[in-house]
Amino acid sequence: MKFYLFPKYMEEASKSGWIVRMLKALGVIQVVAGIGVGVTLGGPMLAQALVQARIMSQDAAAASAMLLGLGIGILAGLVSGLVFFAAAQALDDLHALRIQTEAYVAFETDEIKMGR
């Protein structure tokens, strides 16, 4: 016979709370807003800067302005939304630790089957 300990509320600890879902949604909104600003404002401005620096021709810069803005928008959105994603992860981990360490179940058996 072996003695086993396992957390009583494992299923509840794996569920995210409303604040975690809200923070993740705010992070996604931040990324989408960054993409929108990058495509509408950042791309044309970067294309104009590349033309003035004589790195690209006017036609090539105009054709690639949307892709340049998309790339810059994605990068800026992810960097600025990192705060929301990190806070959501930290709160989710703290919630899981708090719930999981509330109670433990102990039993003796030769064969363990989790969830029973």
Secondary structure, DSSP 8 states (H G I E B T S, - for coil): -EEEEEETTHHHHTS--HHHHHHHHHHHHHHHHHHHHIIIIIHHHHHHHHHHTTSS-HHHHHHHHHHHHHHHHHHHHHHHHHHHHHHHHHHHHHHHHHHHTS-EEEEEESS--TT-
